[in-house]
Amino acid sequence: MIGLALEAGGVKGFSHIATLKLFELCGKKPDIISGSSFGSIVGTLYALYQDSEKVYGVLAENITNFLKRKKFSNFKFFNFELILVESLVDLDDYYDFFKSLYGRAKFSDLKIPVDVVAFDMENLESIVINEGFLVDAVLASCTVPGVFEPTYIAGTKMLDGGVLSPVPVIELRNKGVERVVASIFEEPKNSYNTHMELMLYIDSIKGDIILQREIETADFVISYPISVQWTELEKYREVYNNALKIIYNRRDEFENFIGR
């Protein structure tokens, strides 16, 4: 059994569609997928359609419509805003985006099992969601702290799965998956000149430590150099096209891995 773990990362997650295309080029599909935040969006859409190009088209169309809405036309924020308010975007507005992606589709409609990972604020731990309506599970996994209003699953407040499980490899290992492919990003470290930038820099280091712990347990890692911010949704074509160059260069290596 081959599992695929998809990292959280906003628009950077369009790279994951290239990872899925790599599977297709080798005549394979993952047997199970896990995803946090945007990784859960790509993973569930692929499990619905089983076609990477279809996933790209559906997601690109919905991102375009998302950006056209008046409330999201200036989807930018200053770092200091994140410590002044609980959220910058109301949950109802954010929900519409996911409703347009999934409608009333359920996990039982998926052709490939998917574990959607969110952060349980009550028990302070990652939680796997793999039943019920997709819109509820993926929305919970994508509620970035401070940006989007938290949501609830079974009466418990949830936040973005990337809080504690940025790339949910361990969740697949815990299910007994023998071989795990991790799709992740390489991002340059920004310098810091202000106190706020220092705080964000330190936070990124903590995130890197958690990420490293996850990918060390993976069997094959596909890493994409990324220079865009996760909120720069309008750059999805650039992210995807750059990712395609990576997978074509690694096709032979990957084919040898999954052929074992």
C-alpha positions as CSV (number, residue, x, y, z in Angstrom):
1,M,0.0,0.0,0.0
2,I,1.3,3.4,-1.0
3,G,0.1,6.5,0.9
4,L,0.4,10.1,-0.1
5,A,0.7,12.9,2.5
6,L,0.0,16.5,1.3
7,E,1.4,19.5,3.1
8,A,-0.6,22.5,4.2
9,G,0.3,25.7,2.5
10,G,-2.4,27.7,0.7
11,V,-1.8,28.4,-2.9
12,K,1.5,26.5,-2.7
13,G,-0.7,23.4,-2.6
14,F,-1.2,23.6,-6.3
15,S,2.2,21.8,-6.4
16,H,0.4,18.7,-5.0
17,I,-1.6,18.5,-8.2
18,A,1.7,17.9,-10.0
19,T,2.6,15.2,-7.5
20,L,-0.7,13.4,-8.4
21,K,0.1,13.9,-12.1
22,L,3.4,12.1,-11.4
23,F,1.5,9.1,-10.1
24,E,-0.6,9.1,-13.3
25,L,2.5,9.3,-15.5
26,C,3.7,6.2,-13.8
27,G,0.4,4.4,-14.2
28,K,-0.4,4.5,-10.5
29,K,-2.7,6.1,-7.9
30,P,-2.1,6.4,-4.2
31,D,-4.0,3.8,-2.2
32,I,-4.8,6.4,0.6
33,I,-4.2,10.1,0.9
34,S,-3.8,12.3,4.0
35,G,-3.8,16.1,3.9
36,S,-3.7,19.2,6.1
37,S,-5.3,22.5,5.1
38,F,-4.9,23.1,1.3
39,G,-3.4,19.6,1.1
40,S,-6.8,18.2,2.2
41,I,-8.5,20.2,-0.6
42,V,-6.3,18.7,-3.3
43,G,-6.5,15.2,-1.8
44,T,-10.3,15.1,-1.5
45,L,-10.8,16.5,-5.0
46,Y,-8.5,14.0,-6.5
47,A,-10.3,11.2,-4.6
48,L,-13.5,12.4,-6.1
49,Y,-12.4,12.8,-9.7
50,Q,-9.2,10.6,-10.0
51,D,-7.9,13.0,-12.6
52,S,-5.2,15.6,-11.8
53,E,-6.1,17.8,-14.7
54,K,-9.8,17.8,-13.6
55,V,-8.7,18.7,-10.1
56,Y,-6.6,21.6,-11.5
57,G,-9.5,22.9,-13.6
58,V,-12.1,22.7,-10.8
59,L,-9.8,24.3,-8.2
60,A,-8.6,27.0,-10.6
61,E,-12.1,28.0,-11.5
62,N,-13.2,28.2,-7.9
63,I,-10.1,30.2,-6.9
64,T,-10.8,32.6,-9.7
65,N,-14.4,33.1,-8.5
66,F,-13.2,33.4,-4.9
67,L,-10.9,36.3,-5.8
68,K,-13.6,38.0,-7.8
69,R,-15.9,38.3,-4.8
70,K,-15.9,41.8,-3.3
71,K,-15.0,40.6,0.2
72,F,-11.9,38.8,-1.1
73,S,-10.8,41.2,-3.8
74,N,-8.1,42.5,-1.4
75,F,-7.1,39.3,0.2
76,K,-4.0,40.8,1.8
77,F,-3.3,41.5,5.4
78,F,-0.6,43.0,7.6
79,N,1.1,40.7,10.1
80,F,0.1,42.8,13.1
81,E,-3.6,42.3,12.3
82,L,-3.2,38.6,13.2
83,I,-2.6,39.4,16.9
84,L,-5.4,41.9,17.2
85,V,-8.4,39.9,16.0
86,E,-9.6,36.2,16.2
87,S,-10.2,36.2,12.4
88,L,-10.0,38.4,9.3
89,V,-12.6,36.5,7.3
90,D,-16.1,35.4,8.5
91,L,-16.8,31.7,8.5
92,D,-19.9,32.1,6.4
93,D,-18.0,33.8,3.6
94,Y,-15.3,31.2,3.7
95,Y,-17.9,28.4,3.7
96,D,-19.3,29.4,0.4
97,F,-15.9,28.6,-1.3
98,F,-16.0,25.0,0.0
99,K,-19.6,24.5,-0.7
100,S,-18.9,25.4,-4.4
101,L,-16.2,22.7,-4.4
102,Y,-18.0,19.9,-2.8
103,G,-21.8,20.6,-2.6
104,R,-23.2,17.7,-0.5
105,A,-20.5,15.2,-1.3
106,K,-19.5,12.8,1.5
107,F,-16.4,10.8,2.3
108,S,-18.4,7.8,1.1
109,D,-18.4,9.3,-2.4
110,L,-14.6,9.2,-2.6
111,K,-13.0,6.6,-4.8
112,I,-9.8,6.7,-2.7
113,P,-9.7,6.9,1.1
114,V,-8.7,10.3,2.4
115,D,-7.8,11.4,6.0
116,V,-8.5,15.1,6.5
117,V,-6.4,16.4,9.4
118,A,-7.5,19.3,11.6
119,F,-6.4,20.6,15.0
120,D,-8.6,19.9,18.0
121,M,-8.5,23.1,20.1
122,E,-10.1,21.3,23.1
123,N,-7.7,18.5,23.4
124,L,-4.8,20.3,21.7
125,E,-4.1,17.5,19.2
126,S,-4.4,16.7,15.6
127,I,-7.5,14.8,14.6
128,V,-8.3,12.7,11.6
129,I,-11.7,13.2,9.9
130,N,-12.8,10.6,7.4
131,E,-16.5,10.5,7.5
132,G,-19.5,12.9,7.0
133,F,-19.7,15.8,4.6
134,L,-16.5,16.8,2.9
135,V,-17.3,20.5,3.1
136,D,-17.3,20.4,6.9
137,A,-14.1,18.3,7.3
138,V,-12.1,20.3,4.7
139,L,-13.4,23.6,6.0
140,A,-12.2,22.6,9.5
141,S,-8.8,21.6,8.2
142,C,-8.3,25.0,6.4
143,T,-9.2,27.4,9.2
144,V,-5.8,29.2,9.4
145,P,-5.5,30.7,12.9
146,G,-6.1,34.4,13.0
147,V,-7.2,34.6,9.3
148,F,-10.3,32.5,9.3
149,E,-12.9,32.0,12.0
150,P,-12.6,28.6,13.7
151,T,-15.3,26.0,13.0
152,Y,-16.8,23.1,14.9
153,I,-16.8,19.3,14.4
154,A,-19.0,17.3,16.8
155,G,-19.2,20.4,19.0
156,T,-15.4,20.8,19.3
157,K,-13.7,24.0,18.0
158,M,-11.3,23.2,15.2
159,L,-8.4,25.0,13.5
160,D,-6.1,24.4,10.5
161,G,-4.5,20.9,10.4
162,G,-1.1,22.5,9.7
163,V,-1.0,23.7,13.3
164,L,0.5,20.4,14.5
165,S,0.6,18.2,11.4
166,P,1.8,20.3,8.5
167,V,2.4,17.2,6.4
168,P,0.4,14.2,7.9
169,V,2.9,11.3,7.3
170,I,2.6,10.0,10.9
171,E,-1.2,9.7,10.5
172,L,-0.7,7.3,7.6
173,R,2.0,5.4,9.5
174,N,-0.4,5.0,12.4
175,K,-2.8,3.3,10.0
176,G,-0.2,0.8,8.9
177,V,0.6,2.2,5.5
178,E,3.9,0.5,4.4
179,R,5.2,3.2,2.0
180,V,4.5,6.9,2.3
181,V,5.2,9.6,-0.3
182,A,5.3,13.2,1.1
183,S,4.6,16.2,-1.1
184,I,6.2,19.3,0.5
185,F,7.6,22.8,-0.2
186,E,11.0,24.4,0.1
187,E,10.7,28.0,1.2
188,P,13.4,30.6,1.6
189,K,13.9,32.0,5.1
190,N,13.1,35.7,5.3
191,S,15.4,38.0,7.2
192,Y,14.0,40.0,10.1
193,N,14.3,43.7,11.0
194,T,11.5,44.3,13.4
195,H,10.2,42.6,16.5
196,M,7.1,41.3,14.7
197,E,9.3,39.8,11.9
198,L,11.5,38.2,14.6
199,M,8.4,36.6,16.1
200,L,7.3,35.2,12.8
201,Y,10.8,34.0,12.0
202,I,10.9,32.1,15.3
203,D,7.5,30.6,14.6
204,S,8.6,29.4,11.2
205,I,11.6,27.6,12.9
206,K,9.1,25.8,15.2
207,G,7.1,24.8,12.1
208,D,10.2,23.5,10.4
209,I,11.0,21.3,13.4
210,I,7.5,19.8,13.3
211,L,7.8,19.4,9.5
212,Q,11.2,17.7,9.7
213,R,9.8,15.2,12.2
214,E,7.1,14.2,9.8
215,I,9.1,13.9,6.6
216,E,11.8,11.8,8.3
217,T,9.3,9.0,8.5
218,A,8.4,9.2,4.8
219,D,9.9,6.9,2.2
220,F,9.9,9.3,-0.7
221,V,9.8,13.1,-0.6
222,I,8.9,15.3,-3.5
223,S,9.9,18.9,-2.5
224,Y,9.0,22.0,-4.5
225,P,11.0,25.2,-4.3
226,I,8.4,27.9,-3.6
227,S,8.8,31.7,-3.4
228,V,5.2,32.9,-3.2
229,Q,3.2,33.6,0.0
230,W,0.4,31.2,0.8
231,T,-2.1,34.0,0.4
232,E,-1.1,34.9,-3.2
233,L,-3.9,32.8,-4.7
234,E,-3.7,34.6,-8.0
235,K,-0.3,32.9,-8.6
236,Y,-1.7,29.4,-8.8
237,R,-0.7,29.0,-12.5
238,E,2.9,29.9,-11.7
239,V,3.0,27.5,-8.8
240,Y,1.6,24.6,-10.8
241,N,3.7,25.1,-13.9
242,N,6.9,25.3,-11.8
243,A,5.9,22.1,-10.0
244,L,5.4,20.3,-13.3
245,K,9.1,20.9,-14.2
246,I,10.1,19.2,-11.0
247,I,8.0,16.1,-11.5
248,Y,9.2,15.5,-15.0
249,N,12.8,15.6,-13.7
250,R,12.0,13.0,-11.0
251,R,9.8,10.7,-13.1
252,D,12.4,7.9,-13.5
253,E,13.4,8.0,-9.8
254,F,9.7,7.9,-8.7
255,E,8.9,5.1,-11.2
256,N,11.6,3.0,-9.7
257,F,10.3,3.7,-6.2
258,I,6.7,2.8,-6.8
259,G,7.6,-0.2,-9.0
260,R,9.4,-1.9,-6.1
